[in-house]
């Protein structure tokens, strides 16, 4: 029960809040909470705090008067002079409960520390429910501690000090105590210290009666084991002092945040769901295979398994749907990962034979996406027809349906319409092109002729949920974090854009500017988000996504986290990712440009095509190109014809242009050259406001820029640099702080952000403030002056990895560039010898060891890179192990590991090599209940092979 804070006369209690915090000019601190006296979560009505200098610290404090029995939630905020929130605490809201012994007229001081995002990391489900998962109840053991319900008789000069510390990781038969400079704190002896009791939610606390003359008190927290083992927290002594000029406080609550221990560090393996191979699968990895992968992870010393997105991507019903980041639904799971053998315990003999035949036919080197989907859905439909009534009427299914019908019914209706009209393009669906609740209810009603088809989609999602839930719970019990992936976009022909079209800017496309992955930028094809519309219900669609995801995962990767600061937005007629702009961003206004002497906007924003450029680019074929694609509007000046004046129109016209193949080397070359002409601009004019402009990325590379006078060049270079590196920083920071906290507070999962690419300077400070774990890949360092990152210098709040799914594997990277290999060997390995031309197990061991020894919270390795530790797993050509080619928008995502999980689980030597690496790196690994002690000869043999 939360009280209102109303009080009357002598029955009142004074509460003082204190918080050390350094602010900038024009900033103040404020406390706001769940009751009227603290503003009822309206920051404008919260209690402003006043600053006082105490030594080197700036202490903010403020008081309220309440009734006995008062309790509430509260949080601290940094505000400006108008009480606009500049920053708020991260983590869960604080709980305030008055001590039982406090009397009317007395005062209690709550001495808090500002909660950062990283403070809440140990309370995320990855740690709380998995890594620090306890098989014992600390509250039962702590209940035996003396003094757990002590009541004090307060004298004139006495003060009750309540020590409170967060400690989410504690072993059985271990207690926490306070040791310090006072005899009641054991005079620094742990065996005589003040023992704390467990207060729930990883909080340990105890009261101690002190005299005013005892202050200041110096103290530390420590763990004290039953066998006499002692672990004292790191850092300097803590100190509690009082002001001798005032004597009101009778209670002081020291909320000391986290116990200062050596940060937890662990390791993990990354592999797409579709790439896993087992003896039971039908041509592709399946959710139940995760149990085998978890077993291997535990035996190899890994606390984490990371997957790519697993949502349904069945937009085109062909191999294009292998792209896992183009969601048909952000809620539905992909039927590809269904294990049909687990659909029923009573599968008839003929269907079992069909399953066995499909297994043999689909046991291929790579995933055959279309054949696998067809086989699984065909078999599942036959089993569904046999037992649909019993399943659909079961209590388990009814519970699943009731909990998920909000997304499940639109998803099933969409799948039916997609198949009926043979397209996901809803503009071809007649009256169903526009979604409405009434139309939906008619589509999914029991009276409809196609109700059984609708139910089949329910049935598939139900079993996918059961199978993934089984695997997820297995991982939790084994102390392995299952890490999912949150795609930044959805397909423009998706359930979500059909149901919520107002949340998307359908006339645009998302992508990324030129970077390490692609010098021409990337165009992912997703519509950008209408953040203004999303904010109206506090980003309900995002919150629902995270809630759904948290049913299965305890950690997740935010794909392209830069998109929550700003997105690279392209017109929907673009085929490449080069000619885009950031959204949101502050454009160059026509007035601003005119003040700088820039006035020929038509010249700067239209493709700059002159005869000399055509002759240079196309040689003898220039006249054919000019006649076919261009109009000459002035002598030797050209513009594109209406039917090919965008990139997509060029692609379309080339398909019907038979002469191109005879006059030029290839259609691809002609298309690229025509794109170069279209992109030969300096300024991009805003399609929604013609008086706003954006500098084209790498504008200095264009002949349009090169033909300008020197003054115009200098002005445009300066404005370009300002647009891309200065003027947006505050705007992007504010944008991220509106959206990202909503995501983080929507679930208890551990959040990691993929922060590769062109990184604005505001990104890492915001990630640090919010407690978001970043990504570091050695071959893509954040430091512009480095070719190779230095893992030993990574910060703790990072995931480090030698490669990822968007780049070549360690083996392929090593073997594709001899000069780079030489530089790596000289600068990183620090060897003047010639490096091997193959990525030998010794090379793989060196690279992996660098990462396990890094300070990063997590070191996560693609499974392909780990297999490189043994010669027998490197027979396959290295380029075949690459998962994605970011430069190819129609890449076929089909890589499969060439060895089964059953075989990997039997390979004791590889597991020993990996586990020893994890151990040498000082990283934690989960308890392996099935581990058998390896012979010293086996271990010595393994180590002998991997020295470099």
N, C-alpha and C positions, 0 to 999 in steps of 0.2 A: 504494500500500500504506500503510495507516494503522498506525503502530506503537503498542504498548501503553503506552509510557512507563516500563517497568521499567528499572532502571539498576543498575550495580554499581560501587561504590567510585570510583576515580580516573577511570573512563571516563565519568563523568556530566557533564552540562551544566546550568547553572542558567538557567532562563527566568523573567524578571520581566515581569509585565503592568502597564502603567500607563495610567490613563484619567482625564482631568479631567471631573468631573461633580458638580453640586450636588444634594444630596439634602435631603429633609425629615427632621424628627425621627422616629426609629424606622425609618429606611430605611438599607440598606447595599447595596454593590455586590458582585457575585459573578461569577466566570467559570466557565463550564461547557462541556465539550467532548465529543468523540467517543471519548475514551480513559479508562480507569479513573482515572488520576491527576487527571482533570478531571471525574469523576463519570459518564462514559458517558451524557451527556445527562440524567442524573437531577440536577435542580437542588439537591435536598437534599444531594447529595454533592459539589457543586461547591466551588471554592476561594473562600472569603471574602476580600475585599480590605480593606485598612486605609487610612484617610484621613490625608493630610498636607496642611497648608496651605502653599502656595508662592505668596507674593505674594497676588494677588487670587483665585487658583484653589484649588480643593480637588482634590487628586490622590489617586486610589485606586490602591493597588498591592498586589501579592501575588506569590509565587514558587513554582515547582515545580522539582524536579530530575529530569532525564530522561537517556536514553542518546543518544549521537551517532546521527544519522540519524533522529531522532524527527520525526514530522509528524502533524498532526491538524487537525480543524476545531474552532472554538470560537466562543462568543458571550458577551456580557455581559448581566446581569440585575440589575434593582433588586428587592430582596427585603425583607420585614419581619423582625422578630426571630425568627420561626419558619421562615424561609426560604420563605415563600409568595411566589410571583412577583407583584410589583406592576406591573412593566413589563419588557419585553424589547426588545432591539434589533430593528429591522426590516431587511429586505434579506437577502441571501444570507449564509450562515455564512462566517466568516473562515477562511482557509487558513493554517496555520502550517507552514512548512518551514524547517529550520535551514540557515544558510549552509554551503556546502561547506567553507569554510576554518576553521570554528570548531573549536577544540581542546577536549579533555577538560579539565575544571576551569575553563573560561571561562564568562562570563555574557553573555547577550543580553537586552536590554530591548526589549520590543514596546510602543511608545508609540502608543496608538490613540486615536481620537476616536469618541464614541458615534454609532452609525449610526441616523439617523432614517428614517422612511418616505420623505421627499422626497429623501434621498440616493440612494435606489435608482431614482428616476424615470428617469434617463438610461439605465438598464440594462434597462428594460422594452422589450418587443419593438417597441412603437411607435417608440421612438427607435433602439434598437440595430439592428433589422432593416429599418427603413423610413426615418425622417428622417435618421439618421446613417449610413445604409447606405453601405458603402464598396466601390468597384469595384476597390480595390487592397489589397494585403496589407501592413499596417504592419510585420509581423514581418520581412519580407524586407528592407525598406529599413532598419529599425532594426538589422539584423544586422551592418551595416557600421560601426556606431559603435565607436570604439576603447574598449577597457576593458570590453567587455561580458562578458568572462570573466576579469577581473582577479583575481589572487590576491595577498594582501597578507602581507608579513612584519611581524608585530606586535611592536613594542618595548614596553618597560615602560609608557610614557606614551601610547601610541597607541590610537586607537579607530577602528573602522570604522563609518561612518555610512551606513546604507542609506536613501536617499530613495525614497519610493514615493507616487505620485499616480494618481488615476483621471481619465482624460480620454477620454470616449467619442466626442467630436467633434473630428476633426483632418483637415486637408486633405492631399492628396497633396503630396509634397516638403516636408513640414513636420515638424520634430522638436520635442521638448520638452526643456527644459534647466532647471537650477537656477542661479539667479544670487543672489549674496549678498555678505556682508561679508568673506569670506575669498578669498584669491588663487585657491584651488582652485575657487571658485564665481564666478570672473571679475571680482571686485570690482564687481559690479552690471552688467557689460557682457555682453549676451546672446551676442555672438560668442565670448566666452571662457568662457562658463558650462559647467557640468558637464552633458553631454548624457546623456539617459536612453534606455534601450533598451526596446523593447516586450516586456512579459512575458505577453501574452495577456489576454483578458477586459477590455480597455480599461485595463489597469494598465501604467504606465511606471515604471521604476526604474533606479537606478544606485548603486554604492558609491563612497565617498570616504574616504580615510585621513586622519584628523585627529589632532592632539595634544590632550591635555587642556587645555593652555594656550590653545588656539584658541577655547574656549568662553567665553561664549555666542556662538552663530552666528545671525545674522539673514539671512533668505533669502526668496525668492519663486520660483514656477515661471513659466515663460513659454514661448510657442510661438515658434519661430524658423523662418521660411520660407527656402527656397533662394534666393529673390530678395531676401533681406534684410529681409523683413517681420517685425516683432516685435509680439507681443501679450502684455503682462505681466498676470498675474492681478490681480484687484481686491482691495480690502481692505488691512488693515495687514500689515506684514512678519510673517512667521512667525519663531519663535525656538526654538532648541534649546539647552538648558543642561544642565549636569551638576552633581552634588553633589560638592564637593571633599572632603567628609568620608568618602567611600567610593571605592574605586578598583577594584572587581571588574569592572565592565562593560567588555567589549572590543568589543562590537557593540551598536549602537543602531539599531533599525528604526523609522523615522519614517513611520507609516501616516497620511498627511495627507489622507485622504478625497478629496473632489472638488476639482479645480482650480477656483478661484473666477473664473468668467467671467460676463459679462452673460447672464442667463437666456434660454433659447430661448423665443420666442413665435411662434405660428403661428395660422392661421385655417382654417376649414372650412365645409362646407355640410351641412345636415341635410334629409333628405327621406325619407318612408316608402318602402319598397320598392314597395308597391302603387301609389304615386302617380306613379312615373316613367312617361314616355311615350316610345316610340321607334317607328320605322317598321317594326320587326320584331315587336313584341309582339302578343299576343292579348288585348287588353282590359285588361292590367295590366302593371306593371313586372316584369321578369324578371331573374334573376341575371346573365345575360350582358349585360344593359343597363348593368351597373355599369362595364363597360369604357369605354363612351361617357361615363358620368358622371365617371369618373376623368380622361378626356382633358379634359373641360370644366373640372374642378377644377384640374388642372395649369395650363391656359391662363389661368385666373382667379386664380392665385396661392394656391390652397388646398392645404394639406398633409393634409386630413382630409375623409372622407365619413362622415356619421353616419346610421344607419338605425334604424328601430323594430324590435321583435322579428320574427324571420323563422321561428319555429318553427310547426309544424303546429297549427292551432287548430280542426280540423274535428270539433267535438264534436256539433253539432246538424245538420250538413250543410245549412245554410241561411245566410242573410245575417247572422244573429247571430254567425257565426264570423268575421266581418270584424274583430272586436275582437282586436288582435294580442297583448294581454297575458293572454289566457285560454288557456293552452297545453293542447293535447291531450297533447303530449309535450314535455319540455324538451330532448330530444335530436333528434327528427325535424325535418326541414326541411319547409316548407309546399309542397305540390304546386302551389299557385297560381303560384309563381315559376318553374316549369319552362318551358323553351323547347322545345316539341315538335319544332320543325324540326331541333333539334340531337340528337335521339334516335338518328338513323341517317343514314348517307350514302346509303342506298338506299331512300328513301321512295317508294312507288309513286305513279303519276300521280294516281290517284283520291283518295288521302289528301292529296296536295299541294293538290289542288283544294278538298278539304274544309277544309284549313288556311286557304287563301286566303279562302274564303267566311266562315269564322269570324272572320278578321281584320277583314273589312269589317263584319260584324254587330256585333262587340264594340268597334269604334272609336267609343266613346261619350264624352260629357263626363265622366261618372263611371264608376267600376268597377261592373259588374254582377256581383257576387260569385258568385251561384249559376250564372248562365249561363256565366261564364268557367270555373269549376271543372268544370262538366259537360262543356263542350267540350274542355278539356285532357285530362281523364281518359278521355273517349271516344276521342279521337285517340291518346293514349298507349297505350291498351289494344290498339288495332288494330296499332300498330307493334310492341308487345310480342309479340303473337301471331305476328308474322312472323319475329322474330329472338330469341325467348326462349332457345332452346337455345344459340345461339352466345354470347349475352351471359352467361347464367348459368354457362356452362362456361369463361368466359374467366379468365385469371390475374388480371386487374385486378379483376373482380367478386369472385373468391374472396378476394383480399386485403382488399377492402373489407368483405366479410361477416365474415371472421375477426376483423377489428379492431373491428367494431361489433355483433356478434351479441348482446351482453349487453343492449342496448336495442332492437335491431332486431327480434328475434323477438317479444318482448312487444308491441311497437308493431304489427307486422303482424297478430298474433293479435287484438289489440284492434280494429283496423280491420275485420277480418273479422267479428268478433262484433257490432260496432256496426252493420254493414250487414245482417247476417243477422237480427238481432233488431229492426232499424230504430230503435235507440236506444242512446245511450251510458250510459244508466242501468243499471249492472251488476246492480242488484237485480232486473232483469227478465231476466237471462241464465240463470236456472235454476242448474244445477250449476257453471256458469262464473262465477257471481257472486263467488266467492272464488278468488283466484289461487293456483296452486301450480305448482311446476316440472314435476311429472308431467303435469298437465293441459296446460301450455304445450307440452311436447314432443310430446304426442299431436296437439295442434292444428296444429303446424307440421311434422309428420313427412311425409316424401315419400310415405308410403303413404296419407295422408288424401285424401279425395275433393276437398277444396278446396285442395290444395297449390298449384295454379296461381294461385289468388287470392292466397294468402300471398306467393308469389314476385312477383306484380305489385307489391305494396307494397315488397318489397325492391328491385325494378327501378327504381321511381320514386325512392326514396331514394338509390340508387346514382347515378342521373343528376343528381339535384339536387346531390349531393356533388361530382360532376365539374364541373358548371357553376359552382357557387359557388367551388370551389377554383381554377378557371381565372381567375375574376374577381379573387379575393383575391391570387393571385400576380401578376397584371397590376398591381394597385394597389401591391404592394410594390416591384415593379421601377420603377414611376413615382414612387416615394417618397411615396405617398399612404397615410395610415393609414385603414384600414377599421374603423369603430367600431360595435360591436354594442350590444345592449340586453338586460340581464338582468332579466326580469320578477320581481317580488317574489312572485307567487303562481302557482298552477296551477289549472286547472278542477277542481271536485270530482269530475267524471266524466271523469277523465283516465287515461292509462296509468300515470302515476306513483302516483296514489292507489290504483289497482287492484293494482299490484305491491307497493307499500310503504305499506299503510294505517297501519302503526304510526308512520310519520313525520309524520302529519297529525292534527289535532284536527277530526274530521269533523262534530262537532256545533256548530261555530263558523263564523264568517265574518270575513274581513278587510275593512278599509276605512280611512278616515281621518276624524278629527274635523272639525268645521266649520272652514273656512279660506277663503282667497281664492277657491278654485274653487267651493265650494258651502257656503252657510251652514247647511245641514242635514246636513253630513257626507257621506261617500261610503261605499257598500257595494259592494265589488267581487265579493263572492260566493265568493271562494276560501276554502278551509279554512285555518286558521292552522297553523303548524308546531309539531310536538312536539320542541322543541329538546333536551329531556333525552334523548329517544330518539336523536336525530340525533348527539348527542355521543358515543355509545357506540362508534362506529367512526370517530371524529374527523371527522364530517360528510362521510362518503364520498359521499353523493348530491350534495352541493354541489361537492365536488372533481371528481367525474365531469362535472358540468355545465360547469364552467369549462374542464376539459381538452378537452371536445368543442368548446366555443366557440372556443378558441384555435387550432383547426385552420384557422379562416377569418378571425378578427379579431385585430388587434394592440392594440385598445383596446376598452373597454366601459363602458357606463353602468349603474350599479347603480340600478335603479328603486326609488324610495322607500327610500332607505338608512336612514331612520328605523326601518324595520321590523326592522333588525338590532340596534337599541337596545331598541325596544319596538314592538309592533304594536297597532293599534286593533282590538280583538276584539269581535265582535257575536255574539249568539245566532243560530243558523241560521234561526230563524223571523223575523228582522228583515228588512224590505224597504229601510229607509233606513239611514243611517250615524250617526244622532244618539245613540241610547241604547246606548253601548258603554263599554268600559273598556280600560285599557292592560294588555297582558300582555308581560312580567311587570310587576307593580307591587305595592306594599305597600298593602293595603286599609285601610279604617277598620274596626277591630274593634268588636264590640258593646260590649265592656268599655270601650274608649276613648271611644265615643260616650256611654255611660252616665255615665262620669266627668265628661263635659262637660254633663250634664243633658239629653241627647237620649235618649228612651226609647220614643217611639211609632213603632216601626219599621214597623208595618203601615200607618200613616197616610202615612209618608214614602216608602215603596217601592211602594205601589199607586197606579194612576192616580187622581188627585184630581178627581172629577167631581161637581159640585154643580149643582142645577137652574138657578141663576143663570148659570153658565158655559154651559150648554146653550142657554139662551135668548139669551144674548149672541152665541154663535157661529153658531147655526142659525136664529134668528128664529122665524118662524111654523112652521117645519118641525121644531122641537125635539122635539115630542111623537112625531112619526114616528120620528126618530132614536132617542129613548129606548125606544120600543116595539120597534123592529127590532133594535137592537144592544145594549141595556143592560137590566140588572135594577136595580130600586130596593130596596137592601138595608136602608136606613133612610130616614126621611122626607127627601126632597129630596137623598138621597145615592145615587149610582149606581155600578155596576161593569159591566164588559163581560160579555156572555154567553160561554159556553164556546166556541161556534163562531166567535167573532170577537175573542178576547182577545189576539191577536198581530197584527202588521202583515201577515204573509202570509195569515192567516185573514181579515182584513178585505178584502184584495184578492180572495180567493176568493169571499167572500160577496157582494161588490159585483157580481160577474159574474152572479149569480143573482137580484139584487135589482132587479126591473124598475121598481119605483115610484120609485127614487131619481132617475131622470132627469126625472120630471115635477114633483117637489117641490123640487129644487135645480137650480142653474144647470148643473152638470155632474158627471159621475162623478169627474173629477179633483179638483174642489173638495171633494166629500164625502169622498173618500179622504184628502185632505190634512187635513181637519178632524178626521176620526176618528183619524188618526195623531197629531195634536196632543193629543187626549185621552189616547191611550195613552202619550204621552211626557211627560205632565204629572205627573212624579214628581221627587223631590229626591234620593233614594238608590236605587242599583241593588243589589239583593241578589244575592250570588254564588250561582249555581245549584248549585255543588258544595259550598259551605259556607255555610249560612244565617246564620252569625254574623259574616260578613264583608260589608262594604258599600263601594260606590264612589259618589262624588258625581257626579250627572248633569252632563254638559257644559252650561255656561251655565245652571245651575240657577236663577239669579236671574230668568231670563226666564219662569219658570213661575208660574201662579197658585197652585200648591201651595206654593211658597216664599213668595209674597207674602202669603198668609193666615196665616203663622206669626207668633208673637210676636217682638218685637225681639231678645230675648236669644237665642232659637233661631236667628234670622237671622244674628246676629253670629257665633255659634259655627260655624254651617255655612259661612259665607263664609270664615272663617279656615281651617277644615279643607279646604275646596275649594281654596283657594290653596296650601296646603301639599301637598295631593295632586298637583296639576298642575304645580307649579313648584319644589318643594323636596325632598320626601322620597324621590323616585325616582332622583335624579341618580346616586348612587353605584351603585345596582343596575343602572341602564341602562348606565352606563359599563362595568361589569364584564361585562354581557351582550354588549356590542358587542366587547369585547376578547377574548371567547371565540370568537366566530364570524367576525368580519371578517378577522383575520389568516389564518385558514384559507383564505378565499376568495383573498386577495391572494397567498398562497404557492402556490396551486394552479396558477397559470399565470404567464407573463411579460407578460401584457397590461397595458397602462396602465389603471388603474381610476379612474373618475370617479363620484361619488355625487350622485344627485338629492336635494338636501337642502332642498326647498321645504316650506312649511307651518308648522305649530306646532313650532318647533325648541327642544328642551330645551337648557339651557346646556352640558351635557356633550358635545354632538354635535361642535361644531367643534374643541374641543381634541383629541378622539379622532381625528377626521379628519386633523388636522394631524400628530398623532403617528404615524399609520399611513401618511402620504403619500398620502391620498385627495384627489383634486381635486374641489372643490365646484362648485355651479352658482349663477350670479347672473343674475337677470332683472330688468331695470330697473323694470318695472311692479310687481314683487313684492319690494320691498327687505326685507332682514333687519332693518333698523333700524326699530323701531316708530314713531319720530317722523318718518319720511320717507315721502312719497307716491311719490317716484321715486328709484330708486337712483342713485348717482353713480359711473359706470364708472371714472373716473380714480382713485377711492379703493379699488377692488377689490384684493384681495391676489393675489399671483402664482399661488397654488395654487387657481385657479378657472377655470371656463369661463364666459364671459359671453355673453349672447344677448339680443336684443331681444324674442324671443318663443319659444314652444316648441309642441309638438303639442297640449298640453292647454289652450291658450288661443287667443284670436283672433290673427290675423296682424297685422303692423304696420299695414297699411292699414285693416283692420277696426277695430282698437283706436283708431286715430286718428279714425276717422269716427263712432264709436258714441256719443261723449259730448262735447258741445260745451264744457261747463264744465271738464271735465278737460283738454281740448285747450288751453283758454285758460291754465290753470294751468301746464301743461307749457311752453307757449311763453314764459310770463313767467319761470318759475323755472329752467328748464333751458336753453332757447334764450337766455334773458335779453333778450327783446325785448318792448317794449310795443305792438308792432303787433298787429293782428288776425291770427291764424293762418289759413292756407287751410283750408277745410272738407274738402278732400280731401287724402289723403296723396300729395302731389306727389313727383316724383323728387327735388326739392330737400330735402323733409322726410326722405325715406328716406335720402338721402345724409348728412344731418346726424346722424341716429340711428346709422347704421351706422359713420360715422366715429368717433363717440364710443367705440364698442365696439372697433374695430381699434386705437385709441390707448390703450385701457385696459391696465393692467399684467398682466392675466390671462394665464395660460399659453396659453389657446386662446380665440379668439373664433369662435363657431359660429353661422351664420345659416341659418334656414329658407330654402329656395329661393324661396318666395313673397315673402319680404322682399327678397331680392336682385333679383327680377324687377321690384319696385316702383321700381327705379332707372331704368327706361325706360318712357316713357309708353305705348308700343305694347303692353306686357304688362299694363296695368292696366284693360283694357276689361271684364274679367269682374267682376261684383259682388263686392266684397271679402268679404262673409260666406261666399260659396261656397268660399273658399280655406281655411276653417278645417277642420282635420283631425278634431278631437274636441270633443265637448261633455261635460265631466266630470259635469254635472248630470243627464245622461240615460244611465241604465245600459244602454239598448238603442240607443245611437247607432250609426248605420250608418257605418263607417269606409270611405269610398269616394272621397275626393278624388283627382283626377288633374290633373297639370300640363297646361295647355292647349297647351303648345308642346313639340315633340319635342326630344330630346337632339341629334339631327342638326342641327336648326335652331339650337339654342343654340350648338353648336360652330361654326356658320358666322357667328354674330353677334360679329364682332370688336369692335364698339363697346362692347357690354356687358362683354365680357371685359376690355377696356382700362380701363373705368371701375372695375371691381372690383379689378383688379390694382394700379391706381394707389392705390386706397384702402388695400390691404394694404401697399403699399410706404410710403405716408405714415405708416402706423401703426407702422412699424419692425419689421414682422413678416417672418419667414422665409417663402420660398415655394420649391416644388420646381423643379428645372431643367426647362425646357420645351424639349425637343429639336426640336420642330416649330414653335416660335414664329418668326414672321416679323416683322421690324421694321415697326411701324406708322408711317405717315407722320405728321409733326408736325402736319399740318393736321387729321388724324382725332383725334389726342390732344387738340389744342386745342379742337376742336369738342365733344368729350365733356366736357372740364373746364368749358367755358363754360356748359353746361347745368345743372351741379350745384353751384353756389355758393349758399349761404344766409346 
